[in-house]
């Protein structure tokens, strides 16, 4: 373990940068996965009118 302060500060900053990079990438990947799920769900509902009608009946029953 290095003992001088400059090295410790540099290691700390490098660690913070790595953590920031990982979390920003995870956030971006999560957003892309969520967007893909919405697109796939819309595609499935568009091509399956019975499922769309069932969903609309469920939503209507929930709010009325």
Secondary structure, 3 states (H helix, E strand, C coil): CCCCHHHHHHHHHHHHHHHHHHHHHHHHHHHHHHHHHHHHHHHHHHHCHHHHHHHHHHHHHHHC
